[in-house]
Amino acid sequence: MVEMKIDANEIKGKNDMVQKYTEFIKEKTGADVANNGNTIIVKGEGPAVAKKYLRVLTKKFLHKYELIDNYRVIADKGENTLQIKERKLNEEEED
């Protein structure tokens, strides 16, 4: 059984986004999904819990709620973790 952790600390300011994300992952993968605060743990077997597939699902979720421009998904090499990070936008406006 594979266990993947998804760190969603950056989107905690949004209303119920972590809960909606947990339900979205559970619906799409059919795996056991637990929400521990802002960390989501996905347990299961097969390609439904592969890191690459969960990264794609996370991007789809961000796109669905129009957050894709504000957040990005980072996959750690060698570890079974994904992170949702807020994008660093250049606040300087060019003339």
N, CA, C and O atoms as CSV, one atom per row, in Angstrom:
chain,resi,resn,atom,element,x,y,z
A,1,MET,N,N,0.846,-1.177,0.000
A,1,MET,CA,C,0.000,0.000,0.000
A,1,MET,C,C,0.893,1.244,0.000
A,1,MET,O,O,1.859,1.334,0.758
A,2,VAL,N,N,0.553,2.183,-0.853
A,2,VAL,CA,C,1.313,3.417,-0.990
A,2,VAL,C,C,0.638,4.520,-0.177
A,2,VAL,O,O,-0.588,4.631,-0.162
A,3,GLU,N,N,1.446,5.325,0.492
A,3,GLU,CA,C,0.925,6.459,1.254
A,3,GLU,C,C,1.546,7.745,0.715
A,3,GLU,O,O,2.765,7.915,0.741
A,4,MET,N,N,0.708,8.635,0.233
A,4,MET,CA,C,1.156,9.927,-0.289
A,4,MET,C,C,0.667,11.026,0.641
A,4,MET,O,O,-0.459,10.981,1.137
A,5,LYS,N,N,1.525,12.010,0.872
A,5,LYS,CA,C,1.140,13.153,1.696
A,5,LYS,C,C,1.104,14.395,0.818
A,5,LYS,O,O,1.998,14.620,0.002
A,6,ILE,N,N,0.066,15.194,0.994
A,6,ILE,CA,C,-0.089,16.434,0.240
A,6,ILE,C,C,-0.192,17.568,1.253
A,6,ILE,O,O,-1.116,17.613,2.065
A,7,ASP,N,N,0.768,18.477,1.190
A,7,ASP,CA,C,0.827,19.611,2.107
A,7,ASP,C,C,0.057,20.777,1.502
A,7,ASP,O,O,0.458,21.326,0.476
A,8,ALA,N,N,-1.050,21.156,2.137
A,8,ALA,CA,C,-1.896,22.227,1.622
A,8,ALA,C,C,-1.922,23.417,2.575
A,8,ALA,O,O,-2.939,24.102,2.677
A,9,ASN,N,N,-0.818,23.670,3.272
A,9,ASN,CA,C,-0.755,24.781,4.223
A,9,ASN,C,C,-0.995,26.132,3.578
A,9,ASN,O,O,-1.582,27.017,4.199
A,10,GLU,N,N,-0.557,26.302,2.354
A,10,GLU,CA,C,-0.642,27.597,1.689
A,10,GLU,C,C,-2.092,28.001,1.363
A,10,GLU,O,O,-2.395,29.192,1.298
A,11,ILE,N,N,-2.982,27.029,1.161
A,11,ILE,CA,C,-4.360,27.395,0.811
A,11,ILE,C,C,-5.284,27.414,2.022
A,11,ILE,O,O,-6.505,27.419,1.865
A,12,LYS,N,N,-4.721,27.425,3.223
A,12,LYS,CA,C,-5.547,27.375,4.425
A,12,LYS,C,C,-6.410,28.621,4.605
A,12,LYS,O,O,-7.434,28.562,5.287
A,13,GLY,N,N,-6.018,29.747,4.008
A,13,GLY,CA,C,-6.788,30.973,4.137
A,13,GLY,C,C,-8.098,30.940,3.375
A,13,GLY,O,O,-9.007,31.716,3.673
A,14,LYS,N,N,-8.209,30.068,2.408
A,14,LYS,CA,C,-9.434,29.969,1.613
A,14,LYS,C,C,-10.484,29.177,2.381
A,14,LYS,O,O,-10.162,28.205,3.064
A,15,ASN,N,N,-11.717,29.590,2.269
A,15,ASN,CA,C,-12.815,28.939,2.988
A,15,ASN,C,C,-13.065,27.527,2.483
A,15,ASN,O,O,-13.411,27.335,1.317
A,16,ASP,N,N,-12.896,26.558,3.334
A,16,ASP,CA,C,-13.207,25.149,3.069
A,16,ASP,C,C,-12.467,24.557,1.871
A,16,ASP,O,O,-12.871,23.498,1.389
A,17,MET,N,N,-11.420,25.178,1.376
A,17,MET,CA,C,-10.717,24.654,0.195
A,17,MET,C,C,-10.031,23.331,0.494
A,17,MET,O,O,-10.027,22.437,-0.353
A,18,VAL,N,N,-9.454,23.188,1.678
A,18,VAL,CA,C,-8.776,21.940,2.017
A,18,VAL,C,C,-9.791,20.801,2.079
A,18,VAL,O,O,-9.514,19.695,1.614
A,19,GLN,N,N,-10.962,21.069,2.649
A,19,GLN,CA,C,-12.004,20.038,2.715
A,19,GLN,C,C,-12.517,19.687,1.325
A,19,GLN,O,O,-12.719,18.512,1.016
A,20,LYS,N,N,-12.729,20.697,0.483
A,20,LYS,CA,C,-13.164,20.445,-0.893
A,20,LYS,C,C,-12.114,19.660,-1.663
A,20,LYS,O,O,-12.447,18.777,-2.454
A,21,TYR,N,N,-10.851,19.979,-1.432
A,21,TYR,CA,C,-9.768,19.265,-2.092
A,21,TYR,C,C,-9.726,17.806,-1.644
A,21,TYR,O,O,-9.519,16.909,-2.461
A,22,THR,N,N,-9.920,17.572,-0.361
A,22,THR,CA,C,-9.944,16.200,0.166
A,22,THR,C,C,-11.059,15.395,-0.494
A,22,THR,O,O,-10.841,14.255,-0.905
A,23,GLU,N,N,-12.241,15.974,-0.598
A,23,GLU,CA,C,-13.371,15.285,-1.229
A,23,GLU,C,C,-13.117,15.047,-2.722
A,23,GLU,O,O,-13.494,14.006,-3.261
A,24,PHE,N,N,-12.479,16.014,-3.384
A,24,PHE,CA,C,-12.159,15.892,-4.807
A,24,PHE,C,C,-11.206,14.720,-5.046
A,24,PHE,O,O,-11.424,13.920,-5.956
A,25,ILE,N,N,-10.162,14.614,-4.241
A,25,ILE,CA,C,-9.182,13.523,-4.372
A,25,ILE,C,C,-9.838,12.177,-4.088
A,25,ILE,O,O,-9.584,11.200,-4.792
A,26,LYS,N,N,-10.679,12.122,-3.062
A,26,LYS,CA,C,-11.349,10.865,-2.707
A,26,LYS,C,C,-12.261,10.405,-3.841
A,26,LYS,O,O,-12.309,9.219,-4.165
A,27,GLU,N,N,-12.982,11.348,-4.439
A,27,GLU,CA,C,-13.897,11.021,-5.535
A,27,GLU,C,C,-13.145,10.524,-6.767
A,27,GLU,O,O,-13.575,9.566,-7.410
A,28,LYS,N,N,-12.033,11.162,-7.099
A,28,LYS,CA,C,-11.299,10.832,-8.326
A,28,LYS,C,C,-10.445,9.569,-8.203
A,28,LYS,O,O,-10.264,8.851,-9.187
A,29,THR,N,N,-9.917,9.290,-7.003
A,29,THR,CA,C,-9.014,8.143,-6.861
A,29,THR,C,C,-9.687,6.909,-6.296
A,29,THR,O,O,-9.287,5.790,-6.620
A,30,GLY,N,N,-10.697,7.082,-5.463
A,30,GLY,CA,C,-11.330,5.946,-4.805
A,30,GLY,C,C,-10.466,5.370,-3.695
A,30,GLY,O,O,-10.737,4.273,-3.207
A,31,ALA,N,N,-9.428,6.097,-3.288
A,31,ALA,CA,C,-8.511,5.642,-2.241
A,31,ALA,C,C,-8.974,6.157,-0.883
A,31,ALA,O,O,-9.891,6.974,-0.793
A,32,ASP,N,N,-8.322,5.666,0.171
A,32,ASP,CA,C,-8.590,6.178,1.515
A,32,ASP,C,C,-7.910,7.528,1.649
A,32,ASP,O,O,-6.696,7.636,1.477
A,33,VAL,N,N,-8.684,8.554,1.954
A,33,VAL,CA,C,-8.148,9.912,2.063
A,33,VAL,C,C,-8.476,10.449,3.442
A,33,VAL,O,O,-9.634,10.457,3.860
A,34,ALA,N,N,-7.436,10.901,4.152
A,34,ALA,CA,C,-7.609,11.466,5.483
A,34,ALA,C,C,-7.098,12.897,5.487
A,34,ALA,O,O,-6.104,13.222,4.838
A,35,ASN,N,N,-7.793,13.743,6.227
A,35,ASN,CA,C,-7.431,15.149,6.322
A,35,ASN,C,C,-6.959,15.428,7.744
A,35,ASN,O,O,-7.763,15.439,8.676
A,36,ASN,N,N,-5.658,15.652,7.912
A,36,ASN,CA,C,-5.094,15.985,9.222
A,36,ASN,C,C,-4.721,17.461,9.219
A,36,ASN,O,O,-3.574,17.820,8.957
A,37,GLY,N,N,-5.691,18.304,9.510
A,37,GLY,CA,C,-5.423,19.743,9.471
A,37,GLY,C,C,-5.252,20.193,8.037
A,37,GLY,O,O,-6.205,20.182,7.259
A,38,ASN,N,N,-4.036,20.590,7.684
A,38,ASN,CA,C,-3.751,21.038,6.324
A,38,ASN,C,C,-2.902,20.042,5.560
A,38,ASN,O,O,-2.387,20.361,4.488
A,39,THR,N,N,-2.747,18.833,6.098
A,39,THR,CA,C,-2.036,17.764,5.411
A,39,THR,C,C,-3.039,16.678,5.043
A,39,THR,O,O,-3.805,16.205,5.882
A,40,ILE,N,N,-3.016,16.298,3.777
A,40,ILE,CA,C,-3.925,15.277,3.285
A,40,ILE,C,C,-3.119,14.015,3.030
A,40,ILE,O,O,-2.084,14.058,2.364
A,41,ILE,N,N,-3.584,12.904,3.550
A,41,ILE,CA,C,-2.897,11.625,3.387
A,41,ILE,C,C,-3.768,10.721,2.529
A,41,ILE,O,O,-4.928,10.460,2.846
A,42,VAL,N,N,-3.173,10.246,1.423
A,42,VAL,CA,C,-3.874,9.377,0.482
A,42,VAL,C,C,-3.229,7.998,0.562
A,42,VAL,O,O,-2.029,7.854,0.329
A,43,LYS,N,N,-4.026,6.992,0.892
A,43,LYS,CA,C,-3.532,5.615,0.991
A,43,LYS,C,C,-4.263,4.751,-0.009
A,43,LYS,O,O,-5.489,4.803,-0.107
A,44,GLY,N,N,-3.511,3.952,-0.753
A,44,GLY,CA,C,-4.130,3.061,-1.719
A,44,GLY,C,C,-3.085,2.361,-2.544
A,44,GLY,O,O,-1.889,2.442,-2.266
A,45,GLU,N,N,-3.553,1.668,-3.564
A,45,GLU,CA,C,-2.664,0.931,-4.449
A,45,GLU,C,C,-3.003,1.234,-5.892
A,45,GLU,O,O,-4.117,1.648,-6.214
A,46,GLY,N,N,-2.031,1.022,-6.747
A,46,GLY,CA,C,-2.247,1.177,-8.173
A,46,GLY,C,C,-1.948,2.581,-8.665
A,46,GLY,O,O,-1.448,3.429,-7.926
A,47,PRO,N,N,-2.268,2.802,-9.930
A,47,PRO,CA,C,-1.947,4.102,-10.544
A,47,PRO,C,C,-2.787,5.259,-10.022
A,47,PRO,O,O,-2.453,6.414,-10.286
A,48,ALA,N,N,-3.862,4.991,-9.291
A,48,ALA,CA,C,-4.727,6.056,-8.775
A,48,ALA,C,C,-4.046,6.868,-7.677
A,48,ALA,O,O,-4.459,7.993,-7.398
A,49,VAL,N,N,-3.019,6.317,-7.057
A,49,VAL,CA,C,-2.313,7.047,-6.000
A,49,VAL,C,C,-0.865,7.339,-6.381
A,49,VAL,O,O,-0.039,7.625,-5.514
A,50,ALA,N,N,-0.563,7.268,-7.656
A,50,ALA,CA,C,0.778,7.613,-8.114
A,50,ALA,C,C,1.001,9.116,-7.963
A,50,ALA,O,O,0.077,9.914,-8.119
A,51,LYS,N,N,2.232,9.481,-7.660
A,51,LYS,CA,C,2.565,10.886,-7.446
A,51,LYS,C,C,2.224,11.742,-8.658
A,51,LYS,O,O,1.701,12.847,-8.520
A,52,LYS,N,N,2.518,11.233,-9.828
A,52,LYS,CA,C,2.263,11.988,-11.059
A,52,LYS,C,C,0.761,12.221,-11.256
A,52,LYS,O,O,0.343,13.318,-11.628
A,53,TYR,N,N,-0.037,11.196,-11.008
A,53,TYR,CA,C,-1.486,11.321,-11.177
A,53,TYR,C,C,-2.077,12.285,-10.145
A,53,TYR,O,O,-2.948,13.088,-10.478
A,54,LEU,N,N,-1.609,12.211,-8.894
A,54,LEU,CA,C,-2.107,13.121,-7.869
A,54,LEU,C,C,-1.713,14.564,-8.175
A,54,LEU,O,O,-2.456,15.492,-7.855
A,55,ARG,N,N,-0.564,14.752,-8.783
A,55,ARG,CA,C,-0.143,16.095,-9.179
A,55,ARG,C,C,-1.084,16.647,-10.263
A,55,ARG,O,O,-1.480,17.812,-10.218
A,56,VAL,N,N,-1.429,15.807,-11.220
A,56,VAL,CA,C,-2.358,16.219,-12.279
A,56,VAL,C,C,-3.733,16.542,-11.680
A,56,VAL,O,O,-4.350,17.543,-12.046
A,57,LEU,N,N,-4.206,15.705,-10.768
A,57,LEU,CA,C,-5.501,15.960,-10.131
A,57,LEU,C,C,-5.480,17.260,-9.327
A,57,LEU,O,O,-6.466,17.998,-9.300
A,58,THR,N,N,-4.364,17.529,-8.680
A,58,THR,CA,C,-4.247,18.761,-7.910
A,58,THR,C,C,-4.313,19.978,-8.825
A,58,THR,O,O,-4.957,20.973,-8.492
A,59,LYS,N,N,-3.651,19.902,-9.974
A,59,LYS,CA,C,-3.713,20.997,-10.939
A,59,LYS,C,C,-5.144,21.175,-11.467
A,59,LYS,O,O,-5.598,22.303,-11.661
A,60,LYS,N,N,-5.844,20.072,-11.697
A,60,LYS,CA,C,-7.235,20.153,-12.153
A,60,LYS,C,C,-8.117,20.808,-11.097
A,60,LYS,O,O,-8.993,21.607,-11.423
A,61,PHE,N,N,-7.886,20.470,-9.836
A,61,PHE,CA,C,-8.644,21.072,-8.750
A,61,PHE,C,C,-8.394,22.574,-8.693
A,61,PHE,O,O,-9.336,23.358,-8.574
A,62,LEU,N,N,-7.134,22.975,-8.776
A,62,LEU,CA,C,-6.801,24.401,-8.738
A,62,LEU,C,C,-7.426,25.141,-9.918
A,62,LEU,O,O,-7.886,26.274,-9.776
A,63,HIS,N,N,-7.440,24.500,-11.072
A,63,HIS,CA,C,-8.050,25.110,-12.249
A,63,HIS,C,C,-9.567,25.232,-12.080
A,63,HIS,O,O,-10.162,26.242,-12.456
A,64,LYS,N,N,-10.182,24.198,-11.512
A,64,LYS,CA,C,-11.637,24.187,-11.316
A,64,LYS,C,C,-12.095,25.352,-10.447
A,64,LYS,O,O,-13.138,25.954,-10.706
A,65,TYR,N,N,-11.315,25.669,-9.416
A,65,TYR,CA,C,-11.682,26.755,-8.512
A,65,TYR,C,C,-10.938,28.055,-8.825
A,65,TYR,O,O,-10.865,28.954,-7.988
A,66,GLU,N,N,-10.395,28.143,-10.023
A,66,GLU,CA,C,-9.714,29.333,-10.533
A,66,GLU,C,C,-8.588,29.804,-9.620
A,66,GLU,O,O,-8.412,31.002,-9.400
A,67,LEU,N,N,-7.829,28.849,-9.093
A,67,LEU,CA,C,-6.695,29.147,-8.230
A,67,LEU,C,C,-5.364,28.841,-8.909
A,67,LEU,O,O,-4.306,29.051,-8.317
A,68,ILE,N,N,-5.405,28.348,-10.143
A,68,ILE,CA,C,-4.197,27.901,-10.830
A,68,ILE,C,C,-3.208,29.047,-11.051
A,68,ILE,O,O,-2.002,28.809,-11.119
A,69,ASP,N,N,-3.690,30.273,-11.165
A,69,ASP,CA,C,-2.793,31.411,-11.363
A,69,ASP,C,C,-2.096,31.819,-10.066
A,69,ASP,O,O,-1.069,32.497,-10.104
A,70,ASN,N,N,-2.643,31.415,-8.924
A,70,ASN,CA,C,-2.094,31.823,-7.627
A,70,ASN,C,C,-1.268,30.752,-6.941
A,70,ASN,O,O,-0.467,31.059,-6.058
A,71,TYR,N,N,-1.454,29.486,-7.337
A,71,TYR,CA,C,-0.779,28.385,-6.662
A,71,TYR,C,C,-0.104,27.465,-7.678
A,71,TYR,O,O,-0.483,27.412,-8.848
A,72,ARG,N,N,0.911,26.739,-7.191
A,72,ARG,CA,C,1.576,25.740,-8.027
A,72,ARG,C,C,1.784,24.480,-7.200
A,72,ARG,O,O,1.724,24.516,-5.971
A,73,VAL,N,N,2.030,23.369,-7.880
A,73,VAL,CA,C,2.197,22.076,-7.226
A,73,VAL,C,C,3.653,21.656,-7.363
A,73,VAL,O,O,4.196,21.626,-8.467
A,74,ILE,N,N,4.281,21.331,-6.242
A,74,ILE,CA,C,5.676,20.927,-6.231
A,74,ILE,C,C,5.756,19.489,-5.735
A,74,ILE,O,O,5.198,19.155,-4.689
A,75,ALA,N,N,6.450,18.642,-6.488
A,75,ALA,CA,C,6.660,17.251,-6.107
A,75,ALA,C,C,8.097,17.094,-5.628
A,75,ALA,O,O,9.038,17.425,-6.349
A,76,ASP,N,N,8.264,16.585,-4.402
A,76,ASP,CA,C,9.598,16.351,-3.870
A,76,ASP,C,C,10.166,15.079,-4.468
A,76,ASP,O,O,9.474,14.066,-4.573
A,77,LYS,N,N,11.425,15.137,-4.859
A,77,LYS,CA,C,12.070,13.961,-5.448
A,77,LYS,C,C,12.354,12.937,-4.354
A,77,LYS,O,O,12.839,13.278,-3.276
A,78,GLY,N,N,12.045,11.689,-4.648
A,78,GLY,CA,C,12.365,10.600,-3.744
A,78,GLY,C,C,11.381,10.409,-2.605
A,78,GLY,O,O,11.321,9.325,-2.025
A,79,GLU,N,N,10.620,11.416,-2.274
A,79,GLU,CA,C,9.662,11.300,-1.185
A,79,GLU,C,C,8.250,11.194,-1.752
A,79,GLU,O,O,7.999,11.574,-2.896
A,80,ASN,N,N,7.359,10.687,-0.962
A,80,ASN,CA,C,5.964,10.571,-1.381
A,80,ASN,C,C,5.170,11.774,-0.882
A,80,ASN,O,O,4.178,11.628,-0.168
A,81,THR,N,N,5.622,12.962,-1.271
A,81,THR,CA,C,4.937,14.168,-0.839
A,81,THR,C,C,4.755,15.143,-1.993
A,81,THR,O,O,5.577,15.225,-2.906
A,82,LEU,N,N,3.666,15.870,-1.922
A,82,LEU,CA,C,3.393,16.976,-2.840
A,82,LEU,C,C,3.134,18.210,-1.983
A,82,LEU,O,O,2.655,18.102,-0.854
A,83,GLN,N,N,3.450,19.372,-2.522
A,83,GLN,CA,C,3.179,20.619,-1.819
A,83,GLN,C,C,2.421,21.562,-2.733
A,83,GLN,O,O,2.715,21.664,-3.924
A,84,ILE,N,N,1.453,22.242,-2.168
A,84,ILE,CA,C,0.758,23.300,-2.895
A,84,ILE,C,C,1.322,24.610,-2.358
A,84,ILE,O,O,1.131,24.950,-1.190
A,85,LYS,N,N,2.010,25.332,-3.218
A,85,LYS,CA,C,2.679,26.565,-2.817
A,85,LYS,C,C,2.055,27.752,-3.517
A,85,LYS,O,O,1.599,27.651,-4.656
A,86,GLU,N,N,2.037,28.878,-2.823
A,86,GLU,CA,C,1.555,30.106,-3.430
A,86,GLU,C,C,2.631,30.642,-4.363
A,86,GLU,O,O,3.815,30.643,-4.025
A,87,ARG,N,N,2.214,31.093,-5.528
A,87,ARG,CA,C,3.164,31.644,-6.499
A,87,ARG,C,C,3.672,32.994,-6.016
A,87,ARG,O,O,2.927,33.793,-5.449
A,88,LYS,N,N,4.952,33.227,-6.254
A,88,LYS,CA,C,5.546,34.523,-5.959
A,88,LYS,C,C,5.342,35.401,-7.178
A,88,LYS,O,O,6.033,35.249,-8.185
A,89,LEU,N,N,4.405,36.306,-7.088
A,89,LEU,CA,C,4.102,37.178,-8.222
A,89,LEU,C,C,4.920,38.455,-8.100
A,89,LEU,O,O,5.072,39.018,-7.016
A,90,ASN,N,N,5.433,38.885,-9.216
A,90,ASN,CA,C,6.206,40.112,-9.253
A,90,ASN,C,C,5.246,41.293,-9.101
A,90,ASN,O,O,4.457,41.589,-9.999
A,91,GLU,N,N,5.329,41.954,-7.957
A,91,GLU,CA,C,4.382,43.026,-7.672
A,91,GLU,C,C,4.772,44.346,-8.314
A,91,GLU,O,O,3.989,45.295,-8.324
A,92,GLU,N,N,5.967,44.404,-8.842
A,92,GLU,CA,C,6.401,45.631,-9.506
A,92,GLU,C,C,5.760,45.732,-10.877
A,92,GLU,O,O,5.834,44.803,-11.681
A,93,GLU,N,N,5.144,46.841,-11.129
A,93,GLU,CA,C,4.522,47.040,-12.431
A,93,GLU,C,C,5.491,47.783,-13.329
A,93,GLU,O,O,6.086,48.784,-12.929
A,94,GLU,N,N,5.644,47.285,-14.545
A,94,GLU,CA,C,6.523,47.934,-15.492
A,94,GLU,C,C,5.718,48.922,-16.328
A,94,GLU,O,O,4.576,48.653,-16.703
A,95,ASP,N,N,6.326,50.061,-16.612
A,95,ASP,CA,C,5.632,51.092,-17.406
A,95,ASP,C,C,5.699,50.777,-18.862
A,95,ASP,O,O,5.172,51.529,-19.681
